[in-house]
Amino acid sequence: MVHHGCVQGLGRAFAEAALSRGDRVVAAARDVAPLAGLQARHPDTLACVPLDVSDRAAVHEGVDRAVAAFGRLDVVVNNAGAMLYGMVEEATETQIRAHFDVNVLGQIWVTQSVLPHLRAQGSGHILLVTTMGTGGGMASAGLYAAGKSAIDSLGQALAMEVEPFGIKVTVVQPGGYDTGLFTTGTTATTPHPAYDPLRAKLTEMWGDEAGPDPSTAAPVLMQLVDLPHPPLRLIVGSQSFDLVHQMNQARAEEYRAWEHLSRLAPG
């Protein structure tokens, strides 16, 4: 199992769960120093590879090292990501490009680099970690949702492309866990005063609840990777499942409400 983005949060929880049941794990992260204790406890089944997923050449080199460590890849978890918090108008070009370099291009580089190995062995399971919010954007997190939605669509296309080679793809859509995404993993824009009222409403709506511990999501992933025929998409979290169901219903109702306008065009 190869994990990208496993120093903290869901990635760390997934790696620990896999190691605890005897799986061999290659943990890739920009800084692997926080994994020293985990590696000491699992010296024979954990290999740590320093890796910046925004560097395409480095990703290919890192994946080659991962294959060399244990001889093959069975499960690849694309979990590296960060949060760009702020209104669309507020985000700078530098912030936007850096965000998409990690959250979108990073997952693409990893996927491209593992596919030759998986295709050669005729098997493998790629997990693309997005968010339960890929069904729609939320004010102040629009760029984050846009990147995750891009990966969601990419995953659907990828699944069709690699199915003939025996490779499986699942887009994993976790809910709000206490991963540190909104603290250490966040880049914030410079607030524009025009959005102060909306920002205040969002703060009140979200509250201070950090969410469940990431370890509570790990059993879902462990069962997922053991399925002979895994789903293309999987929501991780009971509350998240209900919220996504509600969002999908609201979207369907909106489509129906404007069906008469849609049908004015023949295409």
N, C-alpha and C positions, 0 to 999 in steps of 0.2 A: 504494500500500500504506500503510495506517495502522497504526502500532504504538502501543499504549498500554502503558507500563511498559518503556521501552527504554533506560534509562540504563546498566544493567549486566546481566550474566547473559545468559539466553537471548534476551531482548528486544533487547539491544544486538547480540548475534551475528546475530540474524535481520535486523536493520536493516542492518548492515554487509554481509551477504551479498547482500541485495536491491540495495543501492546499487552494489556492486561489479559486478553484472551489468547495470547501467544502468536499474534500476527507479527510479521516483520514490517517495519515502517521506515521509510526514508522521509525525514522531516526537513523541508526546505523553507528558509526564511531569510530575510535581509540580515538579521542579527540572530544567530543561533545560540548566543551566550546564555540566555535564560533557559535553555534546554539542557544545560549541563547536569543538573540534578536528575532529570528524567533519563538522560543517557547513562548516567552512573548506575541507575537501577536496572537498566536494560542494555547492557553493553554488547550483547550478541544479536539483538533484534532491532536496535535503533541506530540508524546512521543519519547524521545531521549534515546538511549541505547548505552553506551560505549562498543565497541567491536573491538577486533583485529581479523580480518578474517583469519589470519594465525594460530590461535589457535583453533583447531577443537572442543575441549571440550567447550571452551568459546562461539563458534558460536552456538552450540546446546543449551547452556543455554540462550544465547541472543535471539534466535528465540523463545524459550519457553516464555520468557518475553514479546516478541513482540505479541505473540498470546494472552497472558494474558491481555495485555493492551487494546485490542479492540475486543477480542473474536474470530477473524478469520483472514485469510490472503486471499486477492483477487489477488493482484499483487505483485510480488517480483522482485525488480530491483537489479541485481548484477552489481554494478558499481565500486566497490573498485579496485584500480589499481595504478600502478606507472610506470615510465619509467626507463629503464636501457639503457643509451646512451653510445655507444662505439662499436668498432669493436669486432667481435667474439673472436679473438685472445687475445684481451686486457682484457676481463672480467675475474675476479677472480672467484674461486669456491664459495666463500662466497657471492659475489654479485649475481651470477647466482642462487644459491639456495634460497637466500632471495627474489629475484625477482619472481621466480616461486612459492614460498610459498604464495605470495600475489595474483599475477595475474592469476595463474592457480588453485592451491590448494584451495585458498580462495573462489573462485567461486564454486568449487566442494563441499567444506564443507557447504557452505550456501545452495546449492541445496539439498544436502543429508538431511540437517536438516529441510528444509521446506516441503519436499515431504510427510512425514507421515501425516502432517496436511492437505495438499492439497488433498491427496488421501482420507482421512477420510471424507472431506466435498464434495468430488466429483467435484471439480472445482478449478480454479486458473490459473494464467498466470505468467510464469517465463520469465523474460527478462535478457539475458546474454549480457552485453555490451562489445563489442570487438572494432574493428576499421575497417574503410574502406580498410585498408591495409592487411586484412587477405588473400587476393588473391595472395600476394607475399611479400617477404622481401625487405627491403631497407638498403643499407650499413649504418652502425652505429646504426641502430634500428632493427637489425636482431633478437635479443633475445626477444625484445618486441613483434615483429610480430610473432615470433614462439609461444609465450605464447597465444596470441590472436587467432592464427590459431588453436591451440589445443582446445580452448574453442569453436570455430566455429564448429569443428568436433564433439566435445562433445555434443553441442546443437542439432545437427542433430540426433545423436543417442538417446539423451534424449527424443526428441519429439516423436520418435517411441515408446519408452518404456512407456511413461506416457499418450499417447493419449487414451488408453482404460479407464483411470480413469477420463477423462474429463478435464485433465490438458493441457494447451497450452504452447508452448515454442516459443520465438522469439529471434534470434540472432540480436541485434541492432548494426549496423555498422556506427558509426558517423565519420564525417570527421574531419578536423582540426579546432577546436574551441579554443577560448582563455580561456583555463581551468586551466592554471598554471602547466600543466603536464611537460612542458619542463623547468620549473624553480623550484618551491618548490617540485614538484613530481618526480624529476629526480635524479638518482644516476649515476654519470659519471665515466667511467673507467679512468685509467692513460694512457694518449695518448702515443702510440708508434710512434717514428719519421718516421718509414717506411710508415705510413698511412697519414702523413701530407699533401701530395699533394691531396689525395682523400678527406680528411677532408675540405680542402680549397674549392674544387669544390662543395662539399655538402653545405657549408655555402653560397657560391655564388648562388647556385641553389635555396635554400630555402628562402633566403632573411630575412627580419625582420618583415614580416607580421605575426601578432599574430593570425589572424583568427577572425571570427564573435563572438559576445557575445554568451555564452551558452544558454541564455534565448531564443534566436531565434530558438533553436532546440526543446524547450519544447512543443510547439503545436503539433509537429509530434508525440511525445510520448503519449500525451493526446489522440489524435485520435487513435493511435495504440491500446491502452489498452481498448478502447471502441468497437473495432471491434469484432463481434461475431466469425469470422473466420480469425484470424490474420495470416500474412505470417510467414514462418519459418525464413526468413532473411529480413532485411529492412535496406537499406542505408539511412543515415540521412544527407542530404546536397545535394544541386543541383550540385555544382561543383564536389563533391565526386562521385555522381552518374555517371557523364560523365567520370571521371577518371577511375572508376571501369569498366565501359563499354569498354573503350579503352584497359585496361589491359587484360580483358577477350578476346577481339578480338585478341590481340597480342599473347596470350597464345594459342588460337585455331589455329592461323596461324603457330606457332612454331610446334605444334603437327602435323599438316598436312605436313609441310616441311620435317619431319622425319618419316612420316608414313611408307615409304618403309623399313626403318630399324626396326621399331616396328613389322612389319608383318613378319619378318624373324623367329620369335618365335611363336609357336602355342598357348601358354597360353593366 
